[in-house]
């Protein structure tokens, strides 16, 4: 997969070595940004600070999307958008997972039902995109008898047959730590012990008909120390292959859920990762943030779909990688004013939202070992990350979240550099002279937009002139840059 990433990156970056017989990038110096310049520096140390493995940046959709025309092998635009980020993991779940019942004789594309034809279409889509699927099944419906262990087992048996090796695992239920809340499935009468009993009944029935299918869980909304880790410690690695957790920054309906707040450091995320990482390690399984995004309740209008999400998502991905996660799945779907990396309407791709660009820049940094970084930029909101790829290259991402201050940036590397190129993710609305954190349009990487079919043709990367183990560049205000060093 690393070779695939490298191939994709090189094909995306004209001027990175493919235009001449010697493989040396043609000179294309980075212009100085207009406005004030602040001196900043980065020191990269070859001490491991985490890793990025295959299929790290994935996507998550509501299970209700299965009875629409979205996930089909003929949806070439959506397949193209997935391939632009992939190969990775598509998680099917969300609140609707507990509101849909397996209907083996159903006609398909019917609200409240999941029919064999719906699973057929999803499996064909996943295979066409070259992704894998983390597939959620109804558990909450057991509170009313809408679903049973036998129904769940029948659905999983069919899904496993259709997906084959493209099935990463089965999630039983969605956010079960909230089932006991008012208005939910087991309101006022719910505990971890009761969940473990019910979950065990479903798992036993599933494995009786599909013995080798991988089971994951618990897909909690929060409560890492009181639900997620204790669940894993109880079921152990003999019963699950992956520990799954959800995370959102805050409630999207609160007035404090602003663009400015979204891009500030997130100590709650770091604290949660510090619980999950040792917890999963003690259990002996990896963990994944199988549903996440900026703000819950669908996001914050004009924030979750704004340029702020482009910058936020880069920090979020790297924080999770540094915190030991093996991947994340960004929840989305539809064309509302909240969060979704890819906007869709009536089964058709509308386009890449700002968040998609941040995820794309992260994926272009490649897979490998994260090196330790130290940024010196005064009081400015600046972050930087370094990826030592398996091919021996060193890729840096620097995110400048200051509204006005451009950076004249010096990086001290742990190795000598012979060449380096730079791609910039920026935002500029038509007619504007400066980037806007709240803008919902105008995000580009090296001047290029991602088309609705996933095609993407950025301008030639800027060439930098490293001197030994040091290089300098510009990082404009409200931008992120990817520096690829050989």
Secondary structure as GFF3:
##gff-version 3
##sequence-region A 1 486
A	DSSP	alpha_helix	2	12	.	.	.	ID=ss1
A	DSSP	beta_strand	37	52	.	.	.	ID=ss2
A	DSSP	beta_strand	57	62	.	.	.	ID=ss3
A	DSSP	three_ten_helix	63	67	.	.	.	ID=ss4
A	DSSP	alpha_helix	76	85	.	.	.	ID=ss5
A	DSSP	beta_strand	89	93	.	.	.	ID=ss6
A	DSSP	three_ten_helix	95	99	.	.	.	ID=ss7
A	DSSP	beta_strand	101	102	.	.	.	ID=ss8
A	DSSP	beta_strand	113	114	.	.	.	ID=ss9
A	DSSP	alpha_helix	116	129	.	.	.	ID=ss10
A	DSSP	beta_strand	132	137	.	.	.	ID=ss11
A	DSSP	three_ten_helix	140	143	.	.	.	ID=ss12
A	DSSP	alpha_helix	149	163	.	.	.	ID=ss13
A	DSSP	three_ten_helix	164	166	.	.	.	ID=ss14
A	DSSP	beta_strand	167	172	.	.	.	ID=ss15
A	DSSP	three_ten_helix	176	178	.	.	.	ID=ss16
A	DSSP	alpha_helix	192	209	.	.	.	ID=ss17
A	DSSP	beta_strand	215	220	.	.	.	ID=ss18
A	DSSP	pi_helix	224	228	.	.	.	ID=ss19
A	DSSP	alpha_helix	229	235	.	.	.	ID=ss20
A	DSSP	beta_strand	242	251	.	.	.	ID=ss21
A	DSSP	alpha_helix	259	262	.	.	.	ID=ss22
A	DSSP	alpha_helix	267	283	.	.	.	ID=ss23
A	DSSP	beta_strand	286	296	.	.	.	ID=ss24
A	DSSP	alpha_helix	307	322	.	.	.	ID=ss25
A	DSSP	beta_strand	328	332	.	.	.	ID=ss26
A	DSSP	beta_strand	342	345	.	.	.	ID=ss27
A	DSSP	beta_strand	348	352	.	.	.	ID=ss28
A	DSSP	alpha_helix	354	364	.	.	.	ID=ss29
A	DSSP	beta_strand	368	376	.	.	.	ID=ss30
A	DSSP	beta_strand	382	389	.	.	.	ID=ss31
A	DSSP	beta_strand	394	400	.	.	.	ID=ss32
A	DSSP	beta_strand	406	412	.	.	.	ID=ss33
A	DSSP	beta_strand	420	427	.	.	.	ID=ss34
A	DSSP	beta_strand	443	445	.	.	.	ID=ss35
A	DSSP	beta_strand	462	464	.	.	.	ID=ss36
A	DSSP	beta_strand	470	475	.	.	.	ID=ss37
A	DSSP	beta_strand	479	485	.	.	.	ID=ss38
###
